[in-house]
Amino acid sequence: MCGIAGYYLKTPEADRRRLEEMARRLAHRGPDGQGFHTAGRVGLAHTRLSIIDLAGGAQPLYSEDHRLCLVANGEIYNSLELRRELEDLGHSFATHSDCETILHAYEAWGEAALDRLQGMFAFALHDTEREELLLVRDRLGIKPLYFTIGAEGLGFASELKALLPLIGRPEVDPAGLAQYLQHNFTCAPHTLLAGVSKLRPGELAKMGPDGVLHQRRYWSPLQTAQLDLTLDEALERFDALIDQVITIHLRSDVPFGLFLSGGVDSSLLAALISRQIGEPLRTFSVGFPDTSVHNELAAAARVAAQFGTRHTAIEARADELLERLPHVVWAADDLTADYANLPVSLRAERAGAELKVVFSGEGGDEVFAGYGRYRVPLLKRLLARLRHPGGGDFRGRGLFSAEAARLFRPELAEAMQHWRAPFAQAWNETPATWTRLMRMQYVDLETWLPDDLLIKADRMLMAWGVEGRVPFLDHRLVEFGLGLPDALKVEGRNGKRFLKLWGERFFPKAHLWGRKKGFTVPVRDWFQGERLERLDQVLTASPGMAAWFDPAAVRQMIERQRSDRSGPLWALLNFALWHRIMVEDDGAAPPTRQDPFSYFR
């Protein structure tokens, strides 16, 4: 796991100081070393977190004839199998790095090599002979990749903050801000930074000497075929598939652990990993004993005891968690107002003190239909369809949908008219033969998963030098789960039916079939009393807030919080912090612990 950055300029760079500055801003992603490549108008940078081939896997990596140069972030889980195949074709490897297989695979099969890669990755490959730069992101968007095209040319990086040296004075994109406000994240290709785009999951972009960027998707969940399987047939197929997936995900030259919540997905990972390794698995959970929200510690402890893991239960005070917020916003970079960023950051810090790799259960709900929103009653769906004709009724209500238009400055108010476009687009591009459930899963796989959950899984861990692995997002499992008959995924009020039935070999029914709790954080406990007054002062003094929101309307929102809800105010506080860090302070990292209200002083 690493950080990558670089450029393809219109004229050659006189020196590589800007490239080095881009790499410096990604040092947290790769504390084990840096490497650079410059050739003509192209520059590549790599910051390394060594996981496989600790001694010999430094990047950039070069082909045997030095025609191709690669910087990559992620893991190629089937690198051993690909390596054997490529060696049989006559290729000689210089290292034992899993990422070197990308170079030789590209030499052998060109862009078709992408169909053979199994893993999580974002990479840049420079073909010095053709003067081409290829940017690629993995199928599900587990690893991030951003780019900008300006007067000087193309720049790219693993995180937004590394692009700031190329884009000059950063500005907020109103379309990205509208999306963020309504659903707590921005949908690709938008970001909160004007002129900066996300490469979509399963997408490649290529630039040649003409300076034109060509983009296409090499994989999409739309390729999924509907499966005509009985329960017994599906269980048998899944047995073999999940065993293969876990086996290759366990490949590592460093110790690993698991974030264990006690929910279905992480519990199953505890069972699957424990049966393949010859020592106790290292596990971590977090809870908030003195708050008003659900506490996961007891459920996690039961699973840890069942499989004999070496378990750490972290008890967090609400104030301690809130003090992480400025650093969490900096780490998130591509801002999400996901409450769970805070406890994930806390667990990552604790795990990072002894491990470099941690498994987690992201993807289980999207792939196997676990969310309650997949089981909304018919009447509610019909009413939502009336509000949003032509784009499906799914995800039809935003966080700020009930707010008066006068809250927003004119440019933002205009952008607010189109915030739902990514969801409507995803809904409408699904095949007519797909069921409603498949369409809902697809919308989440295209938006919520890569643009919120996987930002959390990547950034909160990489801020502490930890690689996150998410086996449920192996693309073969995604195609299997999405393609299952609806009756195997949802029955009445129960979601994720197939995974729970399969899991009964490990756990009692009460553990698997209880009501889904989710990962909750005590936000309502924070926005009370004196803190509410301080929030008023912070938001009204923020230049970012003043540019996009009416101060009087913001004060009215704060007043309503005394008896209403906290979601919109949480989103505004996160945005004000992000604006301070990314726009006003040029991406400078705040302290790892600081009261968020005092950070604005």
C-alpha positions as CSV (number, residue, x, y, z in Angstrom):
1,M,0.0,0.0,0.0
2,C,1.5,3.3,-1.0
3,G,0.9,6.8,-2.5
4,I,1.5,7.7,-6.1
5,A,1.6,11.1,-7.9
6,G,2.9,12.6,-11.1
7,Y,2.3,14.6,-14.2
8,Y,2.4,14.8,-17.9
9,L,3.2,18.4,-18.7
10,K,3.1,20.3,-22.0
11,T,6.8,21.3,-21.6
12,P,9.5,19.4,-19.7
13,E,10.0,20.4,-16.0
14,A,13.3,22.0,-15.3
15,D,13.7,20.1,-12.0
16,R,11.7,17.7,-9.9
17,R,11.0,19.9,-6.9
18,R,7.3,20.0,-7.5
19,L,7.3,16.2,-7.9
20,E,9.1,15.9,-4.6
21,E,6.6,18.2,-2.9
22,M,3.7,16.1,-4.2
23,A,5.4,13.0,-2.7
24,R,6.0,14.8,0.6
25,R,2.2,15.4,0.9
26,L,1.7,11.6,0.6
27,A,4.4,10.6,3.1
28,H,1.8,9.2,5.5
29,R,0.7,6.7,2.8
30,G,4.3,5.5,2.4
31,P,6.6,6.0,5.4
32,D,9.0,3.3,4.3
33,G,10.6,5.1,1.3
34,Q,10.3,7.3,-1.8
35,G,11.1,6.9,-5.5
36,F,11.0,9.1,-8.5
37,H,11.0,8.8,-12.3
38,T,11.4,11.7,-14.8
39,A,11.6,11.4,-18.5
40,G,10.8,14.3,-20.8
41,R,7.4,15.7,-19.9
42,V,6.5,12.9,-17.5
43,G,7.3,12.6,-13.8
44,L,6.2,9.8,-11.5
45,A,6.5,9.7,-7.7
46,H,6.0,6.8,-5.2
47,T,5.8,6.7,-1.4
48,R,6.1,3.1,-0.1
49,L,4.4,1.2,2.7
50,S,6.3,-2.2,2.3
51,I,4.0,-5.2,2.5
52,I,5.4,-7.7,0.0
53,D,9.1,-8.2,-0.9
54,L,10.2,-5.9,1.9
55,A,13.8,-5.7,0.7
56,G,13.4,-5.6,-3.1
57,G,10.0,-4.1,-3.9
58,A,10.9,-0.4,-4.1
59,Q,9.3,1.7,-6.9
60,P,9.3,2.9,-9.6
61,L,9.6,-0.4,-11.3
62,Y,10.9,-0.8,-14.8
63,S,10.4,-3.4,-17.6
64,E,13.5,-5.4,-18.7
65,D,14.2,-2.9,-21.6
66,H,13.3,0.1,-19.4
67,R,10.6,1.1,-22.0
68,L,7.9,0.9,-19.3
69,C,8.0,2.5,-15.9
70,L,5.4,1.9,-13.2
71,V,4.3,3.4,-9.9
72,A,1.5,1.5,-8.2
73,N,-0.6,1.6,-5.0
74,G,-2.3,-1.6,-3.8
75,E,-1.9,-5.3,-4.0
76,I,-2.2,-7.8,-6.9
77,Y,-3.5,-10.8,-5.0
78,N,-3.1,-13.3,-7.9
79,S,0.5,-12.1,-8.6
80,L,2.0,-15.6,-8.0
81,E,-0.3,-17.2,-10.6
82,L,0.4,-14.4,-13.1
83,R,4.1,-14.6,-12.5
84,R,4.2,-18.3,-13.3
85,E,2.3,-17.7,-16.5
86,L,4.4,-14.8,-17.6
87,E,7.7,-16.6,-16.8
88,D,6.4,-19.5,-19.0
89,L,6.1,-16.8,-21.8
90,G,9.7,-15.8,-21.3
91,H,9.5,-12.9,-19.0
92,S,12.2,-12.4,-16.4
93,F,11.4,-10.7,-13.0
94,A,13.8,-8.4,-11.2
95,T,11.9,-8.5,-7.9
96,H,9.4,-10.4,-5.9
97,S,7.0,-7.5,-5.8
98,D,3.4,-8.3,-6.6
99,C,3.2,-5.0,-8.6
100,E,5.9,-6.1,-11.0
101,T,3.4,-8.4,-12.5
102,I,1.5,-5.4,-13.8
103,L,4.5,-4.4,-16.0
104,H,5.0,-7.8,-17.5
105,A,1.3,-8.4,-18.0
106,Y,1.0,-5.1,-19.8
107,E,4.0,-6.1,-22.0
108,A,2.4,-9.4,-22.8
109,W,-1.3,-8.5,-23.2
110,G,-1.6,-4.7,-23.4
111,E,-4.7,-3.2,-21.8
112,A,-6.3,-6.7,-21.9
113,A,-4.0,-7.4,-18.9
114,L,-6.4,-5.5,-16.7
115,D,-9.0,-8.3,-17.1
116,R,-6.4,-10.7,-15.5
117,L,-5.6,-8.7,-12.4
118,Q,-7.2,-9.6,-9.2
119,G,-6.7,-7.1,-6.4
120,M,-7.0,-3.5,-5.3
121,F,-4.9,-1.0,-7.2
122,A,-4.3,2.4,-8.7
123,F,-1.3,2.8,-10.9
124,A,0.4,5.0,-13.4
125,L,2.4,3.4,-16.3
126,H,4.7,5.4,-18.5
127,D,5.5,4.0,-22.0
128,T,8.6,6.0,-22.9
129,E,8.7,4.8,-26.4
130,R,5.1,5.7,-27.3
131,E,5.1,8.8,-25.0
132,E,1.9,7.6,-23.3
133,L,0.8,7.7,-19.7
134,L,-1.8,5.2,-18.5
135,L,-3.7,5.8,-15.3
136,V,-5.8,2.8,-13.9
137,R,-8.1,2.3,-10.9
138,D,-9.3,-1.1,-9.7
139,R,-12.7,-2.5,-10.5
140,L,-14.5,-1.5,-7.3
141,G,-12.6,1.7,-6.5
142,I,-10.9,0.3,-3.4
143,K,-7.8,2.4,-4.1
144,P,-8.1,6.1,-5.0
145,L,-6.9,8.1,-8.0
146,Y,-7.5,11.8,-8.7
147,F,-6.4,14.0,-11.7
148,T,-6.5,17.5,-12.9
149,I,-5.9,19.1,-16.3
150,G,-4.8,22.7,-16.4
151,A,-2.7,25.1,-18.4
152,E,0.5,23.2,-17.7
153,G,-0.9,19.7,-18.4
154,L,-2.1,16.7,-16.5
155,G,-1.4,16.0,-12.8
156,F,-2.5,12.9,-10.8
157,A,-2.2,11.7,-7.2
158,S,-3.6,9.3,-4.7
159,E,-5.0,12.2,-2.7
160,L,-6.3,15.7,-3.4
161,K,-3.7,17.4,-1.2
162,A,-0.9,16.2,-3.3
163,L,-2.4,18.0,-6.3
164,L,-2.4,21.4,-4.6
165,P,1.2,22.3,-5.9
166,L,-0.1,21.9,-9.4
167,I,-3.5,23.7,-9.3
168,G,-2.6,27.0,-7.9
169,R,-5.2,28.7,-5.6
170,P,-7.8,26.0,-4.8
171,E,-11.5,26.8,-5.2
172,V,-14.6,24.9,-4.2
173,D,-16.7,23.2,-6.9
174,P,-20.4,24.0,-6.4
175,A,-21.6,20.7,-7.9
176,G,-19.3,18.7,-5.6
177,L,-20.4,20.8,-2.6
178,A,-24.1,20.2,-3.4
179,Q,-23.5,16.5,-3.6
180,Y,-21.6,16.5,-0.4
181,L,-24.3,18.4,1.5
182,Q,-27.1,16.2,0.4
183,H,-25.5,12.7,0.9
184,N,-22.3,13.4,2.8
185,F,-19.9,12.6,-0.1
186,T,-19.2,13.6,-3.7
187,C,-19.8,11.2,-6.6
188,A,-17.1,10.5,-9.2
189,P,-16.0,12.4,-11.3
190,H,-16.8,15.3,-9.0
191,T,-14.8,16.3,-5.9
192,L,-15.0,19.4,-3.7
193,L,-12.0,21.0,-5.5
194,A,-12.9,22.8,-8.7
195,G,-10.9,21.3,-11.7
196,V,-10.0,18.1,-9.9
197,S,-11.8,14.8,-10.8
198,K,-11.9,11.2,-9.5
199,L,-11.1,8.4,-11.9
200,R,-14.1,6.1,-11.6
201,P,-13.9,2.5,-10.4
202,G,-12.9,0.2,-13.2
203,E,-11.7,3.0,-15.3
204,L,-8.5,3.7,-17.2
205,A,-7.3,7.1,-18.7
206,K,-4.6,7.4,-21.3
207,M,-2.7,10.5,-22.4
208,G,-0.3,10.7,-25.3
209,P,1.8,13.4,-26.9
210,D,-1.3,15.2,-28.2
211,G,-2.3,16.1,-24.7
212,V,-5.8,14.6,-25.0
213,L,-7.0,12.4,-22.2
214,H,-9.0,9.3,-23.3
215,Q,-11.1,7.5,-20.7
216,R,-13.0,4.2,-20.7
217,R,-14.2,1.7,-18.3
218,Y,-12.7,-1.8,-18.5
219,W,-15.1,-3.3,-16.0
220,S,-18.4,-2.5,-14.5
221,P,-21.0,-4.3,-12.3
222,L,-23.3,-4.0,-15.3
223,Q,-21.4,-7.0,-16.7
224,T,-22.9,-9.2,-14.0
225,A,-25.1,-12.0,-15.2
226,Q,-28.2,-13.1,-13.3
227,L,-27.7,-16.5,-11.7
228,D,-30.3,-19.2,-11.8
229,L,-29.3,-21.1,-8.7
230,T,-31.0,-23.0,-5.9
231,L,-29.9,-22.3,-2.4
232,D,-27.9,-25.5,-2.2
233,E,-26.2,-24.8,-5.6
234,A,-25.4,-21.2,-4.5
235,L,-24.0,-22.4,-1.1
236,E,-21.7,-25.0,-2.9
237,R,-20.4,-22.4,-5.4
238,F,-19.8,-19.8,-2.6
239,D,-17.9,-22.4,-0.5
240,A,-15.2,-22.7,-3.2
241,L,-15.2,-19.1,-4.1
242,I,-14.8,-17.6,-0.7
243,D,-12.1,-20.0,0.2
244,Q,-10.1,-18.9,-2.9
245,V,-10.7,-15.2,-2.1
246,I,-9.5,-15.5,1.5
247,T,-6.5,-17.5,0.5
248,I,-5.1,-14.9,-1.9
249,H,-6.0,-12.0,0.4
250,L,-3.9,-13.5,3.2
251,R,-0.7,-13.2,1.1
252,S,1.6,-10.8,3.0
253,D,5.1,-10.6,4.3
254,V,4.0,-8.7,7.4
255,P,1.6,-9.4,10.2
256,F,-2.1,-8.6,9.8
257,G,-5.2,-8.2,11.9
258,L,-9.0,-7.6,11.7
259,F,-11.4,-4.8,12.6
260,L,-14.0,-6.8,14.5
261,S,-17.4,-5.2,15.2
262,G,-19.3,-8.4,16.0
263,G,-21.6,-7.8,13.0
264,V,-22.2,-10.4,10.3
265,D,-19.4,-9.4,7.9
266,S,-16.5,-9.0,10.3
267,S,-17.6,-12.0,12.3
268,L,-17.5,-14.2,9.1
269,L,-14.1,-12.8,8.3
270,A,-12.9,-13.8,11.8
271,A,-14.1,-17.3,11.1
272,L,-12.7,-17.5,7.6
273,I,-9.3,-16.1,8.4
274,S,-8.9,-18.1,11.7
275,R,-9.4,-21.4,10.0
276,Q,-6.6,-20.7,7.5
277,I,-3.9,-19.4,9.8
278,G,-1.9,-21.3,12.4
279,E,-1.9,-18.7,15.1
280,P,-4.4,-16.5,16.9
281,L,-5.7,-13.6,14.8
282,R,-5.2,-10.1,16.0
283,T,-8.5,-8.2,16.4
284,F,-9.7,-4.8,17.4
285,S,-13.1,-3.3,18.3
286,V,-14.2,0.1,19.6
287,G,-17.2,1.2,21.6
288,F,-18.6,4.2,23.5
289,P,-19.8,2.9,27.0
290,D,-20.9,6.3,28.4
291,T,-22.9,7.6,25.4
292,S,-26.4,7.2,24.0
293,V,-25.4,5.0,21.0
294,H,-25.2,1.3,20.4
295,N,-22.0,-0.3,21.8
296,E,-20.4,-3.1,19.8
297,L,-17.9,-4.3,22.4
298,A,-19.9,-7.2,23.8
299,A,-20.7,-8.8,20.5
300,A,-17.1,-8.4,19.3
301,A,-15.8,-10.0,22.5
302,R,-18.0,-13.0,22.0
303,V,-16.7,-13.6,18.5
304,A,-13.1,-13.0,19.7
305,A,-13.5,-15.6,22.5
306,Q,-15.1,-18.1,20.1
307,F,-12.1,-18.1,17.8
308,G,-9.4,-17.4,20.3
309,T,-8.2,-14.1,18.8
310,R,-5.8,-11.7,20.5
311,H,-8.4,-9.1,21.0
312,T,-8.2,-5.4,22.0
313,A,-11.4,-3.6,23.0
314,I,-11.0,0.2,22.8
315,E,-13.3,2.2,24.9
316,A,-13.6,5.8,23.7
317,R,-14.9,8.8,25.5
318,A,-17.1,11.1,23.3
319,D,-14.7,14.1,23.9
320,E,-11.7,12.0,23.0
321,L,-13.4,11.0,19.7
322,L,-14.4,14.6,18.8
323,E,-10.8,15.8,19.3
324,R,-9.8,13.6,16.4
325,L,-12.1,15.5,14.0
326,P,-9.6,18.0,12.4
327,H,-7.1,15.3,11.7
328,V,-9.8,13.0,10.4
329,V,-11.0,15.7,8.0
330,W,-7.4,16.2,6.8
331,A,-7.0,12.4,6.4
332,A,-10.3,12.0,4.5
333,D,-9.1,14.6,2.0
334,D,-12.0,13.9,-0.4
335,L,-14.4,14.9,2.3
336,T,-17.1,12.6,3.6
337,A,-19.2,13.5,6.7
338,D,-19.3,9.8,7.7
339,Y,-19.5,9.7,11.5
340,A,-17.7,6.3,11.4
341,N,-14.5,8.0,10.2
342,L,-13.7,8.9,13.8
343,P,-13.8,5.4,15.4
344,V,-12.1,3.9,12.3
345,S,-9.3,6.4,12.7
346,L,-9.0,5.5,16.4
347,R,-8.8,1.7,15.6
348,A,-6.3,2.4,12.8
349,E,-4.0,4.3,15.1
350,R,-4.1,1.5,17.7
351,A,-3.6,-1.2,15.0
352,G,-0.8,0.8,13.3
353,A,1.3,0.6,16.4
354,E,2.0,-3.1,15.7
355,L,0.6,-4.0,12.3
356,K,0.7,-2.9,8.6
357,V,-2.3,-4.8,7.3
358,V,-5.9,-4.9,8.6
359,F,-8.9,-6.7,7.2
360,S,-12.4,-5.3,7.4
361,G,-15.9,-6.2,6.2
362,E,-16.7,-3.3,3.8
363,G,-18.9,-4.4,0.9
364,G,-20.9,-7.1,2.5
365,D,-24.1,-5.1,2.7
366,E,-23.8,-3.8,-0.9
367,V,-22.9,-7.2,-2.4
368,F,-25.4,-9.3,-0.5
369,A,-28.2,-6.7,0.1
370,G,-28.0,-6.0,3.8
371,Y,-29.3,-2.5,4.1
372,G,-32.8,-1.7,5.3
373,R,-33.1,0.8,2.3
374,Y,-33.3,-2.3,0.1
375,R,-36.5,-3.3,1.8
376,V,-38.6,-0.1,1.8
377,P,-42.4,-0.7,1.8
378,L,-44.2,-0.2,-1.5
379,L,-46.2,2.8,-0.5
380,K,-43.1,4.8,0.5
381,R,-41.5,3.8,-2.8
382,L,-44.5,5.1,-4.8
383,L,-44.4,8.4,-2.9
384,A,-40.7,8.8,-3.6
385,R,-41.3,8.0,-7.3
386,L,-43.7,10.8,-7.5
387,R,-41.0,13.2,-6.2
388,H,-38.3,11.9,-8.6
389,P,-39.9,10.7,-11.9
390,G,-37.6,9.2,-14.5
391,G,-34.7,8.5,-12.2
392,G,-35.9,5.8,-9.9
393,D,-37.1,6.5,-6.3
394,F,-34.0,5.1,-4.7
395,R,-31.9,7.6,-2.6
396,G,-34.4,10.3,-3.3
397,R,-34.1,12.4,-0.1
398,G,-31.0,14.4,0.7
399,L,-29.7,15.6,4.1
400,F,-30.6,19.2,3.2
401,S,-33.8,18.5,1.2
402,A,-35.9,20.1,4.0
403,E,-33.8,23.2,4.2
404,A,-35.1,26.5,2.6
405,A,-33.3,27.6,-0.6
406,R,-32.3,30.9,1.2
407,L,-29.7,28.9,3.2
408,F,-27.6,28.7,0.0
409,R,-25.8,31.4,-2.0
410,P,-27.1,31.6,-5.6
411,E,-24.4,29.5,-7.2
412,L,-24.8,26.7,-4.7
413,A,-28.6,26.9,-4.8
414,E,-28.4,26.3,-8.6
415,A,-26.1,23.3,-8.1
416,M,-28.5,21.9,-5.6
417,Q,-31.1,21.4,-8.3
418,H,-28.9,18.6,-9.8
419,W,-27.5,16.8,-6.7
420,R,-29.3,13.5,-7.5
421,A,-27.9,13.2,-11.0
422,P,-25.3,10.5,-10.2
423,F,-28.0,8.3,-8.6
424,A,-30.5,8.8,-11.4
425,Q,-27.8,8.1,-14.0
426,A,-26.8,4.8,-12.3
427,W,-30.4,3.7,-11.9
428,N,-31.2,4.4,-15.6
429,E,-28.2,2.6,-17.0
430,T,-29.0,-0.8,-15.6
431,P,-30.4,-3.4,-18.0
432,A,-34.2,-3.7,-18.2
433,T,-34.0,-7.4,-17.2
434,W,-32.5,-6.5,-13.8
435,T,-34.7,-6.6,-10.7
436,R,-35.3,-3.5,-8.5
437,L,-33.1,-5.0,-5.9
438,M,-30.2,-5.4,-8.3
439,R,-30.6,-1.8,-9.4
440,M,-30.5,-0.5,-5.8
441,Q,-27.3,-2.6,-5.2
442,Y,-25.8,-1.2,-8.4
443,V,-26.5,2.4,-7.5
444,D,-24.7,1.9,-4.1
445,L,-21.8,0.0,-5.8
446,E,-21.4,3.0,-8.1
447,T,-21.8,5.8,-5.6
448,W,-22.0,5.2,-1.8
449,L,-19.4,2.4,-1.8
450,P,-16.4,3.9,-3.6
451,D,-17.2,7.6,-2.7
452,D,-17.9,7.1,1.0
453,L,-17.1,3.7,2.5
454,L,-13.9,3.1,0.6
455,I,-12.6,6.6,1.2
456,K,-13.1,5.8,4.9
457,A,-11.4,2.4,4.6
458,D,-8.5,3.8,2.6
459,R,-7.8,7.2,4.2
460,M,-8.5,6.5,7.8
461,L,-6.0,3.6,7.7
462,M,-3.4,5.1,5.4
463,A,-3.2,8.2,7.7
464,W,-1.6,5.8,10.2
465,G,0.4,3.7,7.8
466,V,-2.0,0.8,7.7
467,E,-3.2,-1.1,4.6
468,G,-6.9,-2.1,4.6
469,R,-8.0,-5.3,2.9
470,V,-11.7,-5.9,2.0
471,P,-12.2,-9.5,0.8
472,F,-16.0,-9.0,0.2
473,L,-15.1,-6.7,-2.7
474,D,-13.2,-9.2,-4.7
475,H,-14.9,-8.6,-8.0
476,R,-15.8,-12.3,-8.4
477,L,-17.7,-12.1,-5.1
478,V,-19.4,-8.9,-6.3
479,E,-20.5,-10.6,-9.5
480,F,-21.7,-13.6,-7.5
481,G,-23.6,-11.6,-4.9
482,L,-25.2,-9.1,-7.3
483,G,-26.3,-11.9,-9.6
484,L,-28.0,-14.1,-6.9
485,P,-31.8,-14.4,-7.2
486,D,-33.5,-11.8,-5.0
487,A,-35.2,-14.5,-2.9
488,L,-31.7,-15.7,-1.7
489,K,-30.8,-12.1,-0.7
490,V,-33.9,-10.7,0.9
491,E,-36.9,-12.3,2.6
492,G,-39.4,-10.1,4.4
493,R,-37.6,-7.9,6.9
494,N,-34.4,-9.9,6.6
495,G,-31.6,-8.7,4.3
496,K,-28.3,-10.5,3.5
497,R,-30.2,-13.8,3.8
498,F,-27.7,-15.8,1.8
499,L,-24.7,-14.8,3.8
500,K,-26.5,-15.4,7.1
501,L,-27.6,-18.8,6.0
502,W,-24.1,-19.7,4.9
503,G,-22.7,-18.3,8.2
504,E,-24.9,-20.6,10.4
505,R,-22.1,-23.2,10.1
506,F,-20.0,-20.9,12.4
507,F,-22.5,-18.9,14.5
508,P,-25.8,-19.4,16.3
509,K,-28.9,-17.9,14.5
510,A,-29.3,-15.3,17.2
511,H,-25.9,-13.8,16.4
512,L,-26.6,-13.6,12.6
513,W,-30.3,-12.8,12.4
514,G,-30.6,-10.0,14.9
515,R,-31.5,-6.5,13.8
516,K,-28.7,-4.7,12.0
517,K,-27.2,-2.1,14.4
518,G,-24.8,-0.2,12.1
519,F,-21.6,1.6,13.2
520,T,-22.9,4.5,15.3
521,V,-21.2,7.5,16.8
522,P,-22.5,9.8,19.6
523,V,-22.9,13.0,17.5
524,R,-26.1,14.1,19.2
525,D,-24.3,14.0,22.5
526,W,-21.7,16.6,21.2
527,F,-24.1,19.2,19.8
528,Q,-25.5,20.4,23.1
529,G,-25.2,23.3,25.5
530,E,-21.9,25.3,25.2
531,R,-20.7,23.4,22.2
532,L,-23.8,24.5,20.3
533,E,-22.9,28.1,21.1
534,R,-19.3,27.6,19.9
535,L,-20.5,25.9,16.7
536,D,-22.5,29.1,16.0
537,Q,-19.3,31.2,16.4
538,V,-17.2,28.9,14.3
539,L,-19.6,28.5,11.4
540,T,-20.5,32.2,11.1
541,A,-16.7,33.2,11.2
542,S,-15.7,30.6,8.5
543,P,-14.7,32.1,5.1
544,G,-15.8,28.9,3.5
545,M,-19.3,29.1,5.1
546,A,-19.6,32.8,4.3
547,A,-18.9,32.1,0.6
548,W,-21.6,29.5,0.2
549,F,-24.2,30.0,2.9
550,D,-26.4,32.7,4.3
551,P,-25.3,33.4,8.0
552,A,-28.8,34.1,9.3
553,A,-30.2,30.9,7.9
554,V,-27.3,28.9,9.4
555,R,-28.0,30.4,12.8
556,Q,-31.6,29.4,12.5
557,M,-30.4,25.8,11.8
558,I,-28.3,25.9,14.9
559,E,-31.3,27.1,17.0
560,R,-33.4,24.2,15.6
561,Q,-30.7,21.7,16.7
562,R,-31.8,22.3,20.3
563,S,-34.9,20.2,19.6
564,D,-34.2,18.7,16.1
565,R,-31.5,16.7,14.4
566,S,-27.7,17.0,14.1
567,G,-26.9,15.7,10.6
568,P,-26.9,19.0,8.7
569,L,-24.8,20.8,11.3
570,W,-22.3,17.9,11.4
571,A,-21.9,18.2,7.6
572,L,-21.4,22.0,7.9
573,L,-18.8,21.7,10.6
574,N,-16.9,19.1,8.5
575,F,-17.0,21.4,5.5
576,A,-15.8,24.4,7.5
577,L,-12.8,22.3,8.7
578,W,-12.1,21.0,5.3
579,H,-12.1,24.5,3.8
580,R,-9.8,25.7,6.5
581,I,-7.3,22.9,5.8
582,M,-7.5,22.5,2.1
583,V,-8.3,26.0,0.8
584,E,-7.0,28.4,3.4
585,D,-4.1,26.3,4.8
586,D,-2.8,24.6,1.6
587,G,-3.5,21.1,2.9
588,A,-1.4,21.4,6.1
589,A,-1.9,18.6,8.6
590,P,-3.6,19.6,11.9
591,P,-2.5,18.0,15.2
592,T,-3.7,14.5,15.7
593,R,-5.7,15.7,18.7
594,Q,-7.3,19.1,18.9
595,D,-10.7,20.5,19.9
596,P,-12.3,21.2,16.5
597,F,-13.7,24.5,17.7
598,S,-10.4,25.9,18.9
599,Y,-8.8,24.8,15.6
600,F,-10.4,27.8,13.9
601,R,-8.7,30.4,16.1
